[in-house]
Amino acid sequence: MKAATPRPSVRALSSITPPSSYQTARFVSRTSNAKSSLTAETTNGLWHQAPQSPKKPSASPLAKLPLSSVLRSLLILSVSSSSVLLKPCIYTLSALAHPKTAILDVAKNPFLNLLVKHTLYKQFNAGENKLEVQRSINAIKHLGYRGVLLGYAREVLVGESNADPRDEKASRQEIRMWLDGTLQTVDMAQEGDFVALKFTGMGVQALEYLQKQAAPSEFMDESIKQICDLAVSRNVRLLVDAEEQAVQPGIEEWAMRYQKYCNSRTPGHAVFYNTYQAYLCSTPTTLARHLEISRQEGYTLGVKLVRGAYLKTEPRHLIWAKKEETDECYDGVVDALLTRRYNGMLKSASAEHATELPPVNVIIATHNRESVRKAHALRLEQASRGQNSNVDLSYAQLQGMADEISCELLQGFQSAEAETAKTQPTESPNVYKLLTWGSVKECMGFLLRRAVENTEAVGRTKESQEAMFSELKRRARLAFRSSN
């Protein structure tokens, strides 16, 4: 398979046109009653009526968030869900991500740096140094989350650099910068956390290798293995982010190389994960092929499943025609992975092993409530039947996005389903928050992508805004009652 023609990243756009109706609808939640399920007075679980106690009513899932977080989320979500405000916001972020004057450069303008850091940056990012990052991780774990998926913001996108990939000295310098930042990230992470890798962060030479689907150079290979060895020694897991199709096939080949290097050390346990995008028509076939490779080579495959974040820049024919098809792909793949049984969506790549999947560890990384609901209900159904699929499962959402879904997983969500399943699960779900760290300047591209992503999910963002507004009203009522 040939690498796709390089396409300019969405970060390089100087202006953004309104999304098409398909783009807007594609990532809107399918749940019709989402607006009522998160009102201030709700005592419902995610799907079924939760058992009620007249003496101790269940609290709002968002009650655990600090007031400052609720207010900041409400402000940002109000802009993100407004078709009038979102476009100028994206235009401004694009100008800040690619400044043409010093006044628009957050690294040179201290007032602008302060403004961005305490609004958008603080909403989605972990910090600029180890102290700030550790503080963010501890705060997230204090809320009840199992841990974080921590990523370093540095990356180089197709079409964004004019450096010469044949300049070996400059290329090694870029790789060393990426290596140092990634090793710092592993060092910042705590036991059981994940660290996200972007192979493109190694610079233009890595981009060229990935586009050509060539094996990494000796220096690149040594650098990646150094990160792998440190992660294993610290009991930290690694996952490779999916990127644009210009480089994605190359990324997948590299990911499988290092999955074998890391995951063959401990049977049943994945240290290294690859990311699969459900909006690509090819994803079920790609995943089935990787499962068969892991079976043949004797290691556990690590799978992080997302819907996809490059809708505006990917070749249209590679993506499912309808949003509903992406949903079917996502949920069908999850069902196959959690039951470890091939199905109509995920079909075996081997005639010899046409039924049962090999060992697999899974991260369900989505902001779609319906997909989370189905996956969690399946796990509880398995528990009620005494079934053990031996699939290590985690859930993940971005920090500052879909917080209501994350909090519902942590509180109330499980007990409601347990009532239906007539059993009490032995442990809480593994819920993680995805954070990026780096200077405000380094994170501007990441923040721009979050804003663009929200143009493709206006409906979902509106639901999150309503959830935060309901939580704010609930707290205001409680404060009013207390004062009287």
Solvent accessible surface area in square Angstrom, and as a share of the most:
residue,aa,sasa,rsa
1,M,175,0.78
2,K,185,0.78
3,A,33,0.25
4,A,29,0.22
5,T,108,0.63
6,P,71,0.45
7,R,91,0.33
8,P,90,0.57
9,S,1,0.01
10,V,8,0.04
11,R,15,0.05
12,A,50,0.39
13,L,62,0.31
14,S,82,0.53
15,S,61,0.39
16,I,10,0.05
17,T,103,0.60
18,P,97,0.61
19,P,37,0.24
20,S,59,0.38
21,S,97,0.63
22,Y,50,0.19
23,Q,35,0.16
24,T,42,0.24
25,A,55,0.43
26,R,1,0.01
27,F,22,0.09
28,V,46,0.26
29,S,14,0.09
30,R,108,0.39
31,T,29,0.17
32,S,115,0.74
33,N,89,0.46
34,A,3,0.02
35,K,134,0.57
36,S,70,0.45
37,S,14,0.09
38,L,16,0.08
39,T,59,0.34
40,A,16,0.13
41,E,124,0.56
42,T,25,0.15
43,T,40,0.23
44,N,78,0.40
45,G,9,0.09
46,L,19,0.10
47,W,44,0.16
48,H,82,0.37
49,Q,113,0.50
50,A,11,0.09
51,P,79,0.50
52,Q,95,0.42
53,S,49,0.32
54,P,135,0.85
55,K,190,0.81
56,K,163,0.69
57,P,93,0.58
58,S,55,0.35
59,A,61,0.48
60,S,18,0.11
61,P,18,0.11
62,L,5,0.03
63,A,39,0.31
64,K,70,0.30
65,L,12,0.06
66,P,73,0.46
67,L,91,0.45
68,S,72,0.46
69,S,16,0.11
70,V,0,0.00
71,L,85,0.42
72,R,43,0.16
73,S,1,0.00
74,L,27,0.13
75,L,109,0.54
76,I,16,0.08
77,L,13,0.07
78,S,35,0.23
79,V,37,0.21
80,S,7,0.05
81,S,15,0.10
82,S,29,0.19
83,S,98,0.63
84,V,120,0.69
85,L,91,0.45
86,L,11,0.05
87,K,96,0.41
88,P,72,0.45
89,C,35,0.21
90,I,1,0.00
91,Y,120,0.46
92,T,72,0.42
93,L,6,0.03
94,S,4,0.02
95,A,32,0.25
96,L,10,0.05
97,A,21,0.16
98,H,70,0.31
99,P,36,0.22
100,K,187,0.79
101,T,74,0.43
102,A,64,0.49
103,I,123,0.63
104,L,69,0.34
105,D,15,0.08
106,V,1,0.00
107,A,68,0.53
108,K,140,0.59
109,N,27,0.14
110,P,109,0.69
111,F,145,0.60
112,L,27,0.13
113,N,38,0.20
114,L,106,0.53
115,L,95,0.47
116,V,10,0.05
117,K,41,0.17
118,H,101,0.45
119,T,43,0.25
120,L,36,0.18
121,Y,5,0.02
122,K,106,0.45
123,Q,4,0.02
124,F,9,0.04
125,N,9,0.05
126,A,5,0.04
127,G,3,0.03
128,E,55,0.25
129,N,71,0.36
130,K,95,0.40
131,L,121,0.60
132,E,42,0.19
133,V,0,0.00
134,Q,40,0.18
135,R,145,0.53
136,S,31,0.20
137,I,0,0.00
138,N,82,0.42
139,A,59,0.46
140,I,10,0.05
141,K,57,0.24
142,H,162,0.72
143,L,35,0.17
144,G,46,0.44
145,Y,11,0.04
146,R,112,0.41
147,G,0,0.00
148,V,0,0.00
149,L,0,0.00
150,L,0,0.00
151,G,8,0.08
152,Y,40,0.15
153,A,8,0.07
154,R,48,0.17
155,E,28,0.13
156,V,17,0.10
157,L,4,0.02
158,V,6,0.03
159,G,72,0.69
160,E,70,0.31
161,S,44,0.28
162,N,162,0.83
163,A,47,0.36
164,D,68,0.35
165,P,26,0.16
166,R,183,0.67
167,D,65,0.34
168,E,92,0.41
169,K,171,0.73
170,A,39,0.30
171,S,2,0.01
172,R,88,0.32
173,Q,110,0.49
174,E,33,0.15
175,I,2,0.01
176,R,118,0.43
177,M,99,0.44
178,W,5,0.02
179,L,18,0.09
180,D,79,0.41
181,G,2,0.02
182,T,4,0.02
183,L,37,0.18
184,Q,91,0.40
185,T,0,0.00
186,V,0,0.00
187,D,54,0.28
188,M,4,0.02
189,A,1,0.00
190,Q,46,0.21
191,E,125,0.56
192,G,23,0.22
193,D,0,0.00
194,F,0,0.00
195,V,0,0.00
196,A,11,0.08
197,L,2,0.01
198,K,21,0.09
199,F,0,0.00
200,T,1,0.00
201,G,0,0.00
202,M,1,0.00
203,G,0,0.00
204,V,13,0.07
205,Q,12,0.05
206,A,0,0.00
207,L,11,0.06
208,E,42,0.19
209,Y,56,0.21
210,L,0,0.00
211,Q,40,0.18
212,K,142,0.60
213,Q,38,0.17
214,A,40,0.31
215,A,62,0.48
216,P,13,0.08
217,S,26,0.17
218,E,135,0.60
219,F,33,0.14
220,M,0,0.00
221,D,21,0.11
222,E,92,0.41
223,S,2,0.01
224,I,0,0.00
225,K,66,0.28
226,Q,91,0.40
227,I,0,0.00
228,C,0,0.00
229,D,63,0.32
230,L,55,0.27
231,A,0,0.00
232,V,51,0.29
233,S,87,0.56
234,R,91,0.33
235,N,74,0.38
236,V,2,0.01
237,R,24,0.09
238,L,0,0.00
239,L,0,0.00
240,V,1,0.00
241,D,28,0.14
242,A,12,0.09
243,E,2,0.01
244,E,4,0.02
245,Q,14,0.06
246,A,2,0.01
247,V,2,0.01
248,Q,4,0.02
249,P,13,0.08
250,G,0,0.00
251,I,0,0.00
252,E,29,0.13
253,E,91,0.41
254,W,4,0.01
255,A,0,0.00
256,M,18,0.08
257,R,109,0.40
258,Y,0,0.00
259,Q,0,0.00
260,K,96,0.41
261,Y,67,0.26
262,C,1,0.00
263,N,1,0.01
264,S,58,0.37
265,R,108,0.40
266,T,66,0.38
267,P,125,0.79
268,G,46,0.44
269,H,58,0.26
270,A,0,0.00
271,V,13,0.08
272,F,0,0.00
273,Y,1,0.00
274,N,1,0.00
275,T,5,0.03
276,Y,5,0.02
277,Q,6,0.03
278,A,0,0.00
279,Y,0,0.00
280,L,11,0.06
281,C,53,0.32
282,S,64,0.42
283,T,6,0.04
284,P,13,0.08
285,T,100,0.58
286,T,17,0.10
287,L,0,0.00
288,A,3,0.03
289,R,116,0.42
290,H,3,0.01
291,L,0,0.00
292,E,16,0.07
293,I,51,0.26
294,S,0,0.00
295,R,60,0.22
296,Q,135,0.60
297,E,79,0.35
298,G,57,0.55
299,Y,11,0.04
300,T,2,0.01
301,L,0,0.00
302,G,0,0.00
303,V,0,0.00
304,K,10,0.04
305,L,0,0.00
306,V,27,0.16
307,R,20,0.07
308,G,13,0.12
309,A,34,0.26
310,Y,11,0.04
311,L,8,0.04
312,K,50,0.21
313,T,13,0.07
314,E,10,0.04
315,P,26,0.17
316,R,111,0.40
317,H,146,0.65
318,L,48,0.24
319,I,6,0.03
320,W,52,0.18
321,A,66,0.51
322,K,128,0.54
323,K,13,0.05
324,E,86,0.38
325,E,56,0.25
326,T,1,0.00
327,D,0,0.00
328,E,96,0.43
329,C,0,0.00
330,Y,0,0.00
331,D,22,0.12
332,G,16,0.15
333,V,0,0.00
334,V,8,0.05
335,D,61,0.31
336,A,0,0.00
337,L,0,0.00
338,L,0,0.00
339,T,42,0.25
340,R,39,0.14
341,R,123,0.45
342,Y,25,0.10
343,N,45,0.23
344,G,65,0.62
345,M,52,0.23
346,L,0,0.00
347,K,134,0.57
348,S,29,0.19
349,A,61,0.48
350,S,20,0.13
351,A,105,0.82
352,E,146,0.65
353,H,62,0.28
354,A,62,0.48
355,T,66,0.38
356,E,90,0.41
357,L,1,0.01
358,P,3,0.02
359,P,59,0.37
360,V,0,0.00
361,N,2,0.01
362,V,1,0.00
363,I,0,0.00
364,I,0,0.00
365,A,13,0.10
366,T,10,0.06
367,H,19,0.09
368,N,10,0.05
369,R,8,0.03
370,E,31,0.14
371,S,3,0.02
372,V,0,0.00
373,R,63,0.23
374,K,77,0.33
375,A,1,0.01
376,H,6,0.03
377,A,30,0.23
378,L,31,0.15
379,R,73,0.27
380,L,7,0.03
381,E,70,0.31
382,Q,15,0.07
383,A,47,0.36
384,S,46,0.30
385,R,158,0.58
386,G,69,0.67
387,Q,95,0.42
388,N,119,0.61
389,S,20,0.13
390,N,103,0.53
391,V,6,0.03
392,D,58,0.30
393,L,8,0.04
394,S,2,0.01
395,Y,3,0.01
396,A,1,0.01
397,Q,3,0.01
398,L,19,0.10
399,Q,41,0.18
400,G,5,0.05
401,M,9,0.04
402,A,4,0.03
403,D,10,0.05
404,E,2,0.01
405,I,4,0.02
406,S,0,0.00
407,C,0,0.00
408,E,12,0.05
409,L,1,0.01
410,L,43,0.22
411,Q,50,0.22
412,G,28,0.27
413,F,3,0.01
414,Q,33,0.15
415,S,51,0.33
416,A,1,0.01
417,E,8,0.03
418,A,1,0.01
419,E,84,0.38
420,T,76,0.44
421,A,20,0.16
422,K,167,0.71
423,T,41,0.24
424,Q,133,0.59
425,P,32,0.20
426,T,141,0.82
427,E,121,0.54
428,S,62,0.40
429,P,17,0.10
430,N,27,0.14
431,V,0,0.00
432,Y,6,0.02
433,K,2,0.01
434,L,27,0.13
435,L,3,0.02
436,T,10,0.06
437,W,14,0.05
438,G,0,0.00
439,S,38,0.24
440,V,0,0.00
441,K,74,0.31
442,E,67,0.30
443,C,0,0.00
444,M,2,0.01
445,G,11,0.11
446,F,13,0.05
447,L,3,0.01
448,L,1,0.01
449,R,21,0.08
450,R,14,0.05
451,A,10,0.08
452,V,6,0.03
453,E,29,0.13
454,N,7,0.04
455,T,5,0.03
456,E,5,0.02
457,A,1,0.00
458,V,39,0.23
459,G,21,0.20
460,R,23,0.08
461,T,4,0.02
462,K,83,0.35
463,E,21,0.09
464,S,4,0.03
465,Q,33,0.15
466,E,50,0.22
467,A,2,0.01
468,M,2,0.01
469,F,102,0.42
470,S,14,0.09
471,E,3,0.01
472,L,45,0.22
473,K,86,0.37
474,R,42,0.15
475,R,46,0.17
476,A,60,0.47
477,R,79,0.29
478,L,82,0.41
479,A,63,0.49
480,F,138,0.58
481,R,149,0.54
482,S,96,0.62
483,S,88,0.57
484,N,129,0.66
